[in-house]
Amino acid sequence: HCIVWSKHLFGLLFGDKNDPSADLNNVTDASSDMDGGALLKKLFVDDIETSRAMKDLWDKPGAKPPVPIPLSELTGQGVVTSTLDVQGVWTIKELSAVFLERYSALQ
C-alpha cells in the first residue's frame, strides 16, 4: 500500500504534465501549480473521502474505512519547525508544518 501511494504522490509532485500515463485525473491543475495546503487536502481528505465512498471495499469482515485527517490538523499553524526534536515523534500538525515549509521552499 505504501509503495503504491508513494508512486502516486511522486507522479503528482514530479510527473510530466504532457505524459498521458501520469495519474493526474483528479487534480484540477498540475501539482506544480498547487500549493502545499491544497496537496495535503487532496491526499489526506479528498482521496480518503473518495475511498470511503467505495462501500464494497468495507463490507469485508474486519475491514474498516479510512478516516480523513481534520483540516485543522493539516494547516501546521502555530508550529515552529526549527524547534522540533528531530528524533522525537511528531504530531500530524508538526508533520504538516514541516511538509508545508519544505514544499514552499522547493517551489
Secondary structure, DSSP 8 states (H G I E B T S, - for coil): -HHHHHHHHHHHHH--TT-TTS--TT-SS-GGGS-HHHHHHIIIIIHHHHHHH-GGGG-STT--------HHHHS-TT--GGGS-TTS---HHHHHHHHHHHHHHH-
